[in-house]
């Protein structure tokens, strides 16, 4: 693996993040999901950005992942 740095490909609401995650997994990309609101909830703190998630992938998967993210966003906006 040449470039193992992780890069953010999406940040936004839970619903769209889950759609992006499912699409990425369907082509063999396993993303990492960062959910600050869930971390805060588990620690007993209130969260101001409830439902926001960041999706990150390995750097060498970035271009393919962004194609998926852009397609999913376009489909959601067209609905």
Protein Blocks (a to p, Z undefined) as FASTA:
>chain_A
ZZlcdcdfbdcdfklmmmmmmmmmmnopacddddfklmmmmnopacfkgoiacddddfkl
mmmmmmmmmmmmmmmmmZZ
